Amino acid sequence: MDTAAARSRLEAMLADLDRSIAILRGETPERDDSRADAGAGLAAHDRVEAALASLERHRGGVAAALERIAAGGYGLCVDCGEPVPEGRLEARPDAARCLPCQTGHDRRR
């Protein structure tokens, strides 16, 4: 994947993530312990917070990919330095690692 196409896709992803995050932040239910069904409010709040955390992690990965493009390191694994396969970048333009390194990274987490 050429870097111009990757940059365009990543910028579009970043804009979508920013919109989703803004929407969820605007819809964050307040915790209300005085309600008869306080557990429902707590559960809704926790779901929104979990979704926000996931979106923000994804946003961080997309922003990091844009930084790698600017620095000239896009498409190279951040762990081993080998090229990330083209198909992986097509499927996940924000991929920072080759598959073996990503597998090792996931196991360590």
C-alpha positions as a LaTeX table, in Angstrom:
\begin{tabular}{lrrr}
\hline
Residue & $x$ (\AA) & $y$ (\AA) & $z$ (\AA) \\
\hline
Met1 & 0.00 & 0.00 & 0.00 \\
Asp2 & 1.48 & 3.33 & $-0.96$ \\
Thr3 & 1.78 & 5.90 & 1.79 \\
Ala4 & $-0.53$ & 8.45 & 0.11 \\
Ala5 & $-3.37$ & 5.91 & 0.00 \\
Ala6 & $-2.59$ & 4.79 & 3.55 \\
Arg7 & $-2.57$ & 8.39 & 4.78 \\
Ser8 & $-5.93$ & 9.04 & 3.15 \\
Arg9 & $-7.50$ & 5.91 & 4.69 \\
Leu10 & $-5.99$ & 6.63 & 8.10 \\
Glu11 & $-7.17$ & 10.25 & 8.08 \\
Ala12 & $-10.69$ & 9.08 & 7.22 \\
Met13 & $-10.52$ & 6.50 & 10.03 \\
Leu14 & $-9.33$ & 9.17 & 12.45 \\
Ala15 & $-12.22$ & 11.47 & 11.51 \\
Asp16 & $-14.73$ & 8.62 & 11.97 \\
Leu17 & $-13.26$ & 7.71 & 15.34 \\
Asp18 & $-13.33$ & 11.35 & 16.47 \\
Arg19 & $-17.02$ & 11.59 & 15.52 \\
Ser20 & $-17.87$ & 8.36 & 17.33 \\
Ile21 & $-15.98$ & 9.44 & 20.44 \\
Ala22 & $-17.71$ & 12.83 & 20.45 \\
Ile23 & $-21.12$ & 11.18 & 20.12 \\
Leu24 & $-20.45$ & 8.74 & 22.95 \\
Arg25 & $-19.10$ & 11.49 & 25.20 \\
Gly26 & $-22.30$ & 13.42 & 24.59 \\
Glu27 & $-24.43$ & 10.39 & 25.43 \\
Thr28 & $-22.62$ & 9.20 & 28.55 \\
Pro29 & $-25.37$ & 8.29 & 30.99 \\
Glu30 & $-24.91$ & 9.69 & 34.46 \\
Arg31 & $-24.79$ & 7.28 & 37.33 \\
Asp32 & $-27.91$ & 7.76 & 39.39 \\
Asp33 & $-27.99$ & 5.73 & 42.56 \\
Ser34 & $-31.37$ & 7.15 & 43.59 \\
Arg35 & $-33.24$ & 5.39 & 40.79 \\
Ala36 & $-35.16$ & 2.24 & 41.52 \\
Asp37 & $-33.05$ & 0.38 & 38.95 \\
Ala38 & $-29.64$ & 1.85 & 39.72 \\
Gly39 & $-27.97$ & $-1.26$ & 38.30 \\
Ala40 & $-29.28$ & $-0.46$ & 34.83 \\
Gly41 & $-27.77$ & 3.04 & 34.98 \\
Leu42 & $-24.48$ & 1.65 & 36.19 \\
Ala43 & $-24.41$ & $-0.97$ & 33.44 \\
Ala44 & $-25.21$ & 1.59 & 30.71 \\
His45 & $-22.52$ & 3.93 & 32.00 \\
Asp46 & $-19.98$ & 1.11 & 32.12 \\
Arg47 & $-20.81$ & 0.01 & 28.56 \\
Val48 & $-20.33$ & 3.55 & 27.26 \\
Glu49 & $-17.05$ & 3.91 & 29.17 \\
Ala50 & $-15.79$ & 0.59 & 27.78 \\
Ala51 & $-16.74$ & 1.62 & 24.24 \\
Leu52 & $-14.99$ & 4.97 & 24.70 \\
Ala53 & $-11.84$ & 3.27 & 25.97 \\
Ser54 & $-11.82$ & 0.93 & 22.97 \\
Leu55 & $-12.36$ & 3.77 & 20.49 \\
Glu56 & $-9.64$ & 5.86 & 22.13 \\
Arg57 & $-7.15$ & 2.95 & 21.95 \\
His58 & $-8.01$ & 2.47 & 18.27 \\
Arg59 & $-7.63$ & 6.23 & 17.70 \\
Gly60 & $-4.18$ & 6.09 & 19.30 \\
Gly61 & $-3.14$ & 3.32 & 16.92 \\
Val62 & $-4.38$ & 5.26 & 13.90 \\
Ala63 & $-2.61$ & 8.43 & 15.05 \\
Ala64 & 0.59 & 6.43 & 15.60 \\
Ala65 & 0.33 & 5.04 & 12.05 \\
Leu66 & 0.05 & 8.60 & 10.71 \\
Glu67 & 3.15 & 9.50 & 12.72 \\
Arg68 & 5.01 & 6.53 & 11.21 \\
Ile69 & 4.08 & 7.78 & 7.74 \\
Ala70 & 5.45 & 11.24 & 8.60 \\
Ala71 & 8.65 & 9.71 & 10.00 \\
Gly72 & 9.15 & 7.38 & 7.03 \\
Gly73 & 8.68 & 4.15 & 8.98 \\
Tyr74 & 5.20 & 3.18 & 7.82 \\
Gly75 & 4.95 & $-0.43$ & 6.71 \\
Leu76 & 7.85 & $-1.59$ & 8.87 \\
Cys77 & 7.24 & $-3.63$ & 12.02 \\
Val78 & 7.88 & $-1.51$ & 15.12 \\
Asp79 & 9.38 & $-4.54$ & 16.88 \\
Cys80 & 11.60 & $-6.36$ & 14.35 \\
Gly81 & 11.88 & $-3.76$ & 11.58 \\
Glu82 & 10.82 & $-6.18$ & 8.85 \\
Pro83 & 8.17 & $-5.12$ & 6.31 \\
Val84 & 4.57 & $-5.64$ & 7.38 \\
Pro85 & 2.89 & $-7.70$ & 4.62 \\
Glu86 & 0.90 & $-5.68$ & 2.11 \\
Gly87 & $-2.26$ & $-7.71$ & 2.76 \\
Arg88 & $-2.08$ & $-6.94$ & 6.48 \\
Leu89 & $-1.77$ & $-3.22$ & 5.76 \\
Glu90 & $-4.68$ & $-3.42$ & 3.32 \\
Ala91 & $-6.84$ & $-5.04$ & 6.00 \\
Arg92 & $-5.51$ & $-2.92$ & 8.88 \\
Pro93 & $-3.78$ & 0.25 & 7.69 \\
Asp94 & $-2.95$ & 1.05 & 11.31 \\
Ala95 & $-1.06$ & $-2.24$ & 11.83 \\
Ala96 & 2.22 & $-1.54$ & 13.61 \\
Arg97 & 3.61 & $-5.08$ & 13.67 \\
Cys98 & 4.09 & $-8.07$ & 11.41 \\
Leu99 & 1.95 & $-11.06$ & 12.36 \\
Pro100 & 4.60 & $-12.98$ & 14.36 \\
Cys101 & 5.48 & $-9.89$ & 16.40 \\
Gln102 & 1.81 & $-9.02$ & 16.90 \\
Thr103 & 1.15 & $-12.54$ & 18.16 \\
Gly104 & 4.01 & $-12.22$ & 20.66 \\
His105 & 2.81 & $-8.78$ & 21.71 \\
Asp106 & $-0.73$ & $-10.08$ & 22.31 \\
Arg107 & 0.56 & $-13.00$ & 24.38 \\
Arg108 & 2.60 & $-10.68$ & 26.60 \\
Arg109 & $-0.45$ & $-8.51$ & 27.27 \\
\hline
\end{tabular}
